[in-house]
Amino acid sequence: MNALSIYLGMIGGPQIIIIVVVILLLFGGRKIPELMRGLGSGIKEFKDATKEDDDKINEKNE
């Protein structure tokens, strides 16, 4: 078991709704799309970087 499930138990529908409401209260409705865009671009950069590293490794092995 991972640590999150030990402390929180199984996360279900009501818990997810509470988390979403807390996020809305903290950041507001206008800020969330900007946060998601930033998260998406960060994930894309990470994937691009790992792909570049894989390409370099494959070039060295050939």
PDB file of N, CA, C and O in Angstrom:
ATOM      1  N   MET A   1       0.839  -1.186   0.000  1.00  0.00           N
ATOM      2  CA  MET A   1       0.000   0.000   0.000  1.00  0.00           C
ATOM      3  C   MET A   1       0.879   1.242   0.000  1.00  0.00           C
ATOM      4  O   MET A   1       1.948   1.269   0.611  1.00  0.00           O
ATOM      5  N   ASN A   2       0.419   2.243  -0.681  1.00  0.00           N
ATOM      6  CA  ASN A   2       1.182   3.485  -0.640  1.00  0.00           C
ATOM      7  C   ASN A   2       0.746   4.329   0.556  1.00  0.00           C
ATOM      8  O   ASN A   2      -0.295   4.086   1.166  1.00  0.00           O
ATOM      9  N   ALA A   3       1.563   5.315   0.868  1.00  0.00           N
ATOM     10  CA  ALA A   3       1.325   6.119   2.067  1.00  0.00           C
ATOM     11  C   ALA A   3       0.019   6.891   1.996  1.00  0.00           C
ATOM     12  O   ALA A   3      -0.648   7.066   3.016  1.00  0.00           O
ATOM     13  N   LEU A   4      -0.362   7.361   0.799  1.00  0.00           N
ATOM     14  CA  LEU A   4      -1.592   8.141   0.668  1.00  0.00           C
ATOM     15  C   LEU A   4      -2.811   7.313   1.042  1.00  0.00           C
ATOM     16  O   LEU A   4      -3.696   7.796   1.748  1.00  0.00           O
ATOM     17  N   SER A   5      -2.865   6.075   0.578  1.00  0.00           N
ATOM     18  CA  SER A   5      -4.028   5.246   0.891  1.00  0.00           C
ATOM     19  C   SER A   5      -4.050   4.841   2.354  1.00  0.00           C
ATOM     20  O   SER A   5      -5.122   4.591   2.906  1.00  0.00           O
ATOM     21  N   ILE A   6      -2.884   4.773   2.997  1.00  0.00           N
ATOM     22  CA  ILE A   6      -2.852   4.442   4.417  1.00  0.00           C
ATOM     23  C   ILE A   6      -3.458   5.580   5.236  1.00  0.00           C
ATOM     24  O   ILE A   6      -4.242   5.339   6.155  1.00  0.00           O
ATOM     25  N   TYR A   7      -3.092   6.825   4.900  1.00  0.00           N
ATOM     26  CA  TYR A   7      -3.584   7.968   5.666  1.00  0.00           C
ATOM     27  C   TYR A   7      -5.010   8.353   5.311  1.00  0.00           C
ATOM     28  O   TYR A   7      -5.786   8.721   6.193  1.00  0.00           O
ATOM     29  N   LEU A   8      -5.366   8.275   4.046  1.00  0.00           N
ATOM     30  CA  LEU A   8      -6.682   8.749   3.628  1.00  0.00           C
ATOM     31  C   LEU A   8      -7.692   7.636   3.403  1.00  0.00           C
ATOM     32  O   LEU A   8      -8.888   7.913   3.313  1.00  0.00           O
ATOM     33  N   GLY A   9      -7.261   6.415   3.311  1.00  0.00           N
ATOM     34  CA  GLY A   9      -8.156   5.339   2.956  1.00  0.00           C
ATOM     35  C   GLY A   9      -8.420   5.400   1.461  1.00  0.00           C
ATOM     36  O   GLY A   9      -7.676   6.048   0.724  1.00  0.00           O
ATOM     37  N   MET A  10      -9.444   4.748   1.018  1.00  0.00           N
ATOM     38  CA  MET A  10      -9.778   4.772  -0.402  1.00  0.00           C
ATOM     39  C   MET A  10     -10.474   6.093  -0.721  1.00  0.00           C
ATOM     40  O   MET A  10     -11.424   6.489  -0.046  1.00  0.00           O
ATOM     41  N   ILE A  11      -9.984   6.765  -1.762  1.00  0.00           N
ATOM     42  CA  ILE A  11     -10.571   8.041  -2.164  1.00  0.00           C
ATOM     43  C   ILE A  11     -11.755   7.747  -3.077  1.00  0.00           C
ATOM     44  O   ILE A  11     -11.607   7.084  -4.103  1.00  0.00           O
ATOM     45  N   GLY A  12     -12.921   8.239  -2.702  1.00  0.00           N
ATOM     46  CA  GLY A  12     -14.126   8.004  -3.467  1.00  0.00           C
ATOM     47  C   GLY A  12     -14.708   9.295  -4.013  1.00  0.00           C
ATOM     48  O   GLY A  12     -14.053  10.337  -3.995  1.00  0.00           O
ATOM     49  N   GLY A  13     -15.915   9.226  -4.486  1.00  0.00           N
ATOM     50  CA  GLY A  13     -16.597  10.373  -5.082  1.00  0.00           C
ATOM     51  C   GLY A  13     -16.750  11.567  -4.158  1.00  0.00           C
ATOM     52  O   GLY A  13     -16.418  12.686  -4.551  1.00  0.00           O
ATOM     53  N   PRO A  14     -17.245  11.365  -2.934  1.00  0.00           N
ATOM     54  CA  PRO A  14     -17.413  12.516  -2.030  1.00  0.00           C
ATOM     55  C   PRO A  14     -16.086  13.219  -1.710  1.00  0.00           C
ATOM     56  O   PRO A  14     -16.038  14.445  -1.608  1.00  0.00           O
ATOM     57  N   GLN A  15     -15.023  12.444  -1.553  1.00  0.00           N
ATOM     58  CA  GLN A  15     -13.723  13.049  -1.255  1.00  0.00           C
ATOM     59  C   GLN A  15     -13.223  13.873  -2.434  1.00  0.00           C
ATOM     60  O   GLN A  15     -12.654  14.948  -2.240  1.00  0.00           O
ATOM     61  N   ILE A  16     -13.425  13.388  -3.640  1.00  0.00           N
ATOM     62  CA  ILE A  16     -12.997  14.122  -4.828  1.00  0.00           C
ATOM     63  C   ILE A  16     -13.782  15.430  -4.937  1.00  0.00           C
ATOM     64  O   ILE A  16     -13.210  16.466  -5.274  1.00  0.00           O
ATOM     65  N   ILE A  17     -15.062  15.392  -4.661  1.00  0.00           N
ATOM     66  CA  ILE A  17     -15.884  16.612  -4.707  1.00  0.00           C
ATOM     67  C   ILE A  17     -15.384  17.627  -3.686  1.00  0.00           C
ATOM     68  O   ILE A  17     -15.304  18.820  -3.980  1.00  0.00           O
ATOM     69  N   ILE A  18     -15.050  17.161  -2.495  1.00  0.00           N
ATOM     70  CA  ILE A  18     -14.530  18.072  -1.466  1.00  0.00           C
ATOM     71  C   ILE A  18     -13.211  18.685  -1.916  1.00  0.00           C
ATOM     72  O   ILE A  18     -12.994  19.882  -1.729  1.00  0.00           O
ATOM     73  N   ILE A  19     -12.338  17.894  -2.498  1.00  0.00           N
ATOM     74  CA  ILE A  19     -11.048  18.402  -2.983  1.00  0.00           C
ATOM     75  C   ILE A  19     -11.264  19.455  -4.061  1.00  0.00           C
ATOM     76  O   ILE A  19     -10.599  20.491  -4.051  1.00  0.00           O
ATOM     77  N   VAL A  20     -12.180  19.208  -4.989  1.00  0.00           N
ATOM     78  CA  VAL A  20     -12.454  20.169  -6.066  1.00  0.00           C
ATOM     79  C   VAL A  20     -13.007  21.471  -5.491  1.00  0.00           C
ATOM     80  O   VAL A  20     -12.624  22.553  -5.938  1.00  0.00           O
ATOM     81  N   VAL A  21     -13.895  21.383  -4.515  1.00  0.00           N
ATOM     82  CA  VAL A  21     -14.458  22.587  -3.904  1.00  0.00           C
ATOM     83  C   VAL A  21     -13.372  23.391  -3.191  1.00  0.00           C
ATOM     84  O   VAL A  21     -13.356  24.619  -3.271  1.00  0.00           O
ATOM     85  N   VAL A  22     -12.471  22.709  -2.498  1.00  0.00           N
ATOM     86  CA  VAL A  22     -11.388  23.407  -1.804  1.00  0.00           C
ATOM     87  C   VAL A  22     -10.479  24.100  -2.809  1.00  0.00           C
ATOM     88  O   VAL A  22     -10.063  25.237  -2.583  1.00  0.00           O
ATOM     89  N   ILE A  23     -10.166  23.435  -3.913  1.00  0.00           N
ATOM     90  CA  ILE A  23      -9.323  24.044  -4.951  1.00  0.00           C
ATOM     91  C   ILE A  23     -10.010  25.269  -5.537  1.00  0.00           C
ATOM     92  O   ILE A  23      -9.368  26.297  -5.748  1.00  0.00           O
ATOM     93  N   LEU A  24     -11.310  25.169  -5.801  1.00  0.00           N
ATOM     94  CA  LEU A  24     -12.047  26.326  -6.318  1.00  0.00           C
ATOM     95  C   LEU A  24     -12.033  27.492  -5.332  1.00  0.00           C
ATOM     96  O   LEU A  24     -11.902  28.648  -5.734  1.00  0.00           O
ATOM     97  N   LEU A  25     -12.165  27.189  -4.056  1.00  0.00           N
ATOM     98  CA  LEU A  25     -12.142  28.253  -3.052  1.00  0.00           C
ATOM     99  C   LEU A  25     -10.759  28.900  -2.939  1.00  0.00           C
ATOM    100  O   LEU A  25     -10.650  30.112  -2.750  1.00  0.00           O
ATOM    101  N   LEU A  26      -9.712  28.093  -3.055  1.00  0.00           N
ATOM    102  CA  LEU A  26      -8.358  28.628  -2.925  1.00  0.00           C
ATOM    103  C   LEU A  26      -7.931  29.454  -4.132  1.00  0.00           C
ATOM    104  O   LEU A  26      -7.365  30.536  -3.978  1.00  0.00           O
ATOM    105  N   PHE A  27      -8.199  28.948  -5.329  1.00  0.00           N
ATOM    106  CA  PHE A  27      -7.670  29.578  -6.535  1.00  0.00           C
ATOM    107  C   PHE A  27      -8.700  30.383  -7.307  1.00  0.00           C
ATOM    108  O   PHE A  27      -8.321  31.274  -8.068  1.00  0.00           O
ATOM    109  N   GLY A  28      -9.955  30.113  -7.145  1.00  0.00           N
ATOM    110  CA  GLY A  28     -10.982  30.814  -7.892  1.00  0.00           C
ATOM    111  C   GLY A  28     -11.156  30.199  -9.277  1.00  0.00           C
ATOM    112  O   GLY A  28     -10.254  29.538  -9.791  1.00  0.00           O
ATOM    113  N   GLY A  29     -12.297  30.417  -9.861  1.00  0.00           N
ATOM    114  CA  GLY A  29     -12.627  29.828 -11.153  1.00  0.00           C
ATOM    115  C   GLY A  29     -11.794  30.353 -12.305  1.00  0.00           C
ATOM    116  O   GLY A  29     -11.566  29.629 -13.274  1.00  0.00           O
ATOM    117  N   ARG A  30     -11.339  31.582 -12.228  1.00  0.00           N
ATOM    118  CA  ARG A  30     -10.581  32.174 -13.337  1.00  0.00           C
ATOM    119  C   ARG A  30      -9.143  31.699 -13.370  1.00  0.00           C
ATOM    120  O   ARG A  30      -8.529  31.661 -14.436  1.00  0.00           O
ATOM    121  N   LYS A  31      -8.603  31.342 -12.241  1.00  0.00           N
ATOM    122  CA  LYS A  31      -7.191  30.967 -12.158  1.00  0.00           C
ATOM    123  C   LYS A  31      -6.949  29.508 -12.553  1.00  0.00           C
ATOM    124  O   LYS A  31      -5.845  29.168 -12.976  1.00  0.00           O
ATOM    125  N   ILE A  32      -7.936  28.656 -12.427  1.00  0.00           N
ATOM    126  CA  ILE A  32      -7.765  27.226 -12.673  1.00  0.00           C
ATOM    127  C   ILE A  32      -7.366  26.919 -14.120  1.00  0.00           C
ATOM    128  O   ILE A  32      -6.450  26.121 -14.317  1.00  0.00           O
ATOM    129  N   PRO A  33      -8.009  27.514 -15.159  1.00  0.00           N
ATOM    130  CA  PRO A  33      -7.560  27.213 -16.522  1.00  0.00           C
ATOM    131  C   PRO A  33      -6.091  27.591 -16.755  1.00  0.00           C
ATOM    132  O   PRO A  33      -5.370  26.894 -17.469  1.00  0.00           O
ATOM    133  N   GLU A  34      -5.662  28.689 -16.151  1.00  0.00           N
ATOM    134  CA  GLU A  34      -4.257  29.097 -16.290  1.00  0.00           C
ATOM    135  C   GLU A  34      -3.338  28.071 -15.616  1.00  0.00           C
ATOM    136  O   GLU A  34      -2.280  27.742 -16.152  1.00  0.00           O
ATOM    137  N   LEU A  35      -3.732  27.577 -14.467  1.00  0.00           N
ATOM    138  CA  LEU A  35      -2.940  26.560 -13.775  1.00  0.00           C
ATOM    139  C   LEU A  35      -2.872  25.274 -14.587  1.00  0.00           C
ATOM    140  O   LEU A  35      -1.818  24.644 -14.662  1.00  0.00           O
ATOM    141  N   MET A  36      -3.988  24.879 -15.197  1.00  0.00           N
ATOM    142  CA  MET A  36      -4.012  23.656 -15.998  1.00  0.00           C
ATOM    143  C   MET A  36      -3.151  23.798 -17.260  1.00  0.00           C
ATOM    144  O   MET A  36      -2.480  22.849 -17.667  1.00  0.00           O
ATOM    145  N   ARG A  37      -3.175  24.999 -17.882  1.00  0.00           N
ATOM    146  CA  ARG A  37      -2.309  25.245 -19.040  1.00  0.00           C
ATOM    147  C   ARG A  37      -0.846  25.107 -18.656  1.00  0.00           C
ATOM    148  O   ARG A  37      -0.061  24.494 -19.380  1.00  0.00           O
ATOM    149  N   GLY A  38      -0.484  25.674 -17.524  1.00  0.00           N
ATOM    150  CA  GLY A  38       0.890  25.571 -17.044  1.00  0.00           C
ATOM    151  C   GLY A  38       1.280  24.133 -16.751  1.00  0.00           C
ATOM    152  O   GLY A  38       2.392  23.710 -17.066  1.00  0.00           O
ATOM    153  N   LEU A  39       0.373  23.385 -16.151  1.00  0.00           N
ATOM    154  CA  LEU A  39       0.632  21.979 -15.867  1.00  0.00           C
ATOM    155  C   LEU A  39       0.795  21.186 -17.155  1.00  0.00           C
ATOM    156  O   LEU A  39       1.689  20.346 -17.261  1.00  0.00           O
ATOM    157  N   GLY A  40      -0.063  21.448 -18.132  1.00  0.00           N
ATOM    158  CA  GLY A  40       0.023  20.750 -19.417  1.00  0.00           C
ATOM    159  C   GLY A  40       1.313  21.053 -20.148  1.00  0.00           C
ATOM    160  O   GLY A  40       1.932  20.150 -20.711  1.00  0.00           O
ATOM    161  N   SER A  41       1.728  22.311 -20.150  1.00  0.00           N
ATOM    162  CA  SER A  41       2.978  22.653 -20.831  1.00  0.00           C
ATOM    163  C   SER A  41       4.174  22.048 -20.102  1.00  0.00           C
ATOM    164  O   SER A  41       5.150  21.655 -20.741  1.00  0.00           O
ATOM    165  N   GLY A  42       4.111  21.970 -18.785  1.00  0.00           N
ATOM    166  CA  GLY A  42       5.190  21.333 -18.027  1.00  0.00           C
ATOM    167  C   GLY A  42       5.305  19.854 -18.336  1.00  0.00           C
ATOM    168  O   GLY A  42       6.410  19.329 -18.470  1.00  0.00           O
ATOM    169  N   ILE A  43       4.170  19.179 -18.451  1.00  0.00           N
ATOM    170  CA  ILE A  43       4.179  17.758 -18.792  1.00  0.00           C
ATOM    171  C   ILE A  43       4.718  17.559 -20.199  1.00  0.00           C
ATOM    172  O   ILE A  43       5.481  16.625 -20.445  1.00  0.00           O
ATOM    173  N   LYS A  44       4.327  18.428 -21.123  1.00  0.00           N
ATOM    174  CA  LYS A  44       4.810  18.325 -22.499  1.00  0.00           C
ATOM    175  C   LYS A  44       6.327  18.522 -22.561  1.00  0.00           C
ATOM    176  O   LYS A  44       7.014  17.785 -23.267  1.00  0.00           O
ATOM    177  N   GLU A  45       6.851  19.501 -21.835  1.00  0.00           N
ATOM    178  CA  GLU A  45       8.291  19.726 -21.804  1.00  0.00           C
ATOM    179  C   GLU A  45       9.016  18.518 -21.222  1.00  0.00           C
ATOM    180  O   GLU A  45      10.079  18.137 -21.713  1.00  0.00           O
ATOM    181  N   PHE A  46       8.454  17.918 -20.188  1.00  0.00           N
ATOM    182  CA  PHE A  46       9.066  16.745 -19.580  1.00  0.00           C
ATOM    183  C   PHE A  46       9.111  15.586 -20.568  1.00  0.00           C
ATOM    184  O   PHE A  46      10.131  14.907 -20.682  1.00  0.00           O
ATOM    185  N   LYS A  47       8.014  15.358 -21.282  1.00  0.00           N
ATOM    186  CA  LYS A  47       7.984  14.273 -22.268  1.00  0.00           C
ATOM    187  C   LYS A  47       8.978  14.526 -23.387  1.00  0.00           C
ATOM    188  O   LYS A  47       9.655  13.599 -23.832  1.00  0.00           O
ATOM    189  N   ASP A  48       9.079  15.782 -23.853  1.00  0.00           N
ATOM    190  CA  ASP A  48      10.042  16.120 -24.901  1.00  0.00           C
ATOM    191  C   ASP A  48      11.471  15.874 -24.428  1.00  0.00           C
ATOM    192  O   ASP A  48      12.300  15.367 -25.184  1.00  0.00           O
ATOM    193  N   ALA A  49      11.756  16.234 -23.181  1.00  0.00           N
ATOM    194  CA  ALA A  49      13.106  16.043 -22.649  1.00  0.00           C
ATOM    195  C   ALA A  49      13.444  14.562 -22.527  1.00  0.00           C
ATOM    196  O   ALA A  49      14.561  14.153 -22.843  1.00  0.00           O
ATOM    197  N   THR A  50      12.493  13.761 -22.075  1.00  0.00           N
ATOM    198  CA  THR A  50      12.770  12.328 -21.956  1.00  0.00           C
ATOM    199  C   THR A  50      12.926  11.697 -23.331  1.00  0.00           C
ATOM    200  O   THR A  50      13.723  10.774 -23.499  1.00  0.00           O
ATOM    201  N   LYS A  51      12.173  12.182 -24.319  1.00  0.00           N
ATOM    202  CA  LYS A  51      12.305  11.650 -25.673  1.00  0.00           C
ATOM    203  C   LYS A  51      13.678  11.994 -26.250  1.00  0.00           C
ATOM    204  O   LYS A  51      14.299  11.159 -26.908  1.00  0.00           O
ATOM    205  N   GLU A  52      14.155  13.219 -26.006  1.00  0.00           N
ATOM    206  CA  GLU A  52      15.487  13.610 -26.474  1.00  0.00           C
ATOM    207  C   GLU A  52      16.556  12.728 -25.847  1.00  0.00           C
ATOM    208  O   GLU A  52      17.492  12.304 -26.524  1.00  0.00           O
ATOM    209  N   ASP A  53      16.417  12.451 -24.543  1.00  0.00           N
ATOM    210  CA  ASP A  53      17.382  11.587 -23.870  1.00  0.00           C
ATOM    211  C   ASP A  53      17.355  10.179 -24.445  1.00  0.00           C
ATOM    212  O   ASP A  53      18.408   9.571 -24.639  1.00  0.00           O
ATOM    213  N   ASP A  54      16.162   9.651 -24.721  1.00  0.00           N
ATOM    214  CA  ASP A  54      16.055   8.322 -25.320  1.00  0.00           C
ATOM    215  C   ASP A  54      16.699   8.293 -26.701  1.00  0.00           C
ATOM    216  O   ASP A  54      17.362   7.320 -27.058  1.00  0.00           O
ATOM    217  N   ASP A  55      16.505   9.360 -27.479  1.00  0.00           N
ATOM    218  CA  ASP A  55      17.111   9.428 -28.807  1.00  0.00           C
ATOM    219  C   ASP A  55      18.632   9.438 -28.712  1.00  0.00           C
ATOM    220  O   ASP A  55      19.305   8.779 -29.504  1.00  0.00           O
ATOM    221  N   LYS A  56      19.181  10.183 -27.746  1.00  0.00           N
ATOM    222  CA  LYS A  56      20.637  10.236 -27.558  1.00  0.00           C
ATOM    223  C   LYS A  56      21.174   8.864 -27.150  1.00  0.00           C
ATOM    224  O   LYS A  56      22.227   8.441 -27.629  1.00  0.00           O
ATOM    225  N   ILE A  57      20.463   8.178 -26.279  1.00  0.00           N
ATOM    226  CA  ILE A  57      20.907   6.849 -25.846  1.00  0.00           C
ATOM    227  C   ILE A  57      20.888   5.874 -27.027  1.00  0.00           C
ATOM    228  O   ILE A  57      21.809   5.075 -27.191  1.00  0.00           O
ATOM    229  N   ASN A  58      19.844   5.944 -27.839  1.00  0.00           N
ATOM    230  CA  ASN A  58      19.730   5.049 -28.996  1.00  0.00           C
ATOM    231  C   ASN A  58      20.833   5.326 -30.006  1.00  0.00           C
ATOM    232  O   ASN A  58      21.344   4.392 -30.626  1.00  0.00           O
ATOM    233  N   GLU A  59      21.218   6.607 -30.188  1.00  0.00           N
ATOM    234  CA  GLU A  59      22.294   6.958 -31.108  1.00  0.00           C
ATOM    235  C   GLU A  59      23.624   6.398 -30.625  1.00  0.00           C
ATOM    236  O   GLU A  59      24.427   5.942 -31.440  1.00  0.00           O
ATOM    237  N   LYS A  60      23.875   6.422 -29.330  1.00  0.00           N
ATOM    238  CA  LYS A  60      25.134   5.921 -28.783  1.00  0.00           C
ATOM    239  C   LYS A  60      25.210   4.398 -28.888  1.00  0.00           C
ATOM    240  O   LYS A  60      26.293   3.840 -29.065  1.00  0.00           O
ATOM    241  N   ASN A  61      24.074   3.732 -28.778  1.00  0.00           N
ATOM    242  CA  ASN A  61      24.048   2.263 -28.823  1.00  0.00           C
ATOM    243  C   ASN A  61      24.186   1.723 -30.236  1.00  0.00           C
ATOM    244  O   ASN A  61      24.494   0.545 -30.417  1.00  0.00           O
ATOM    245  N   GLU A  62      23.969   2.547 -31.221  1.00  0.00           N
ATOM    246  CA  GLU A  62      24.025   2.051 -32.610  1.00  0.00           C
ATOM    247  C   GLU A  62      25.418   2.123 -33.162  1.00  0.00           C
ATOM    248  O   GLU A  62      25.646   1.748 -34.312  1.00  0.00           O
TER     249      GLU A  62
END
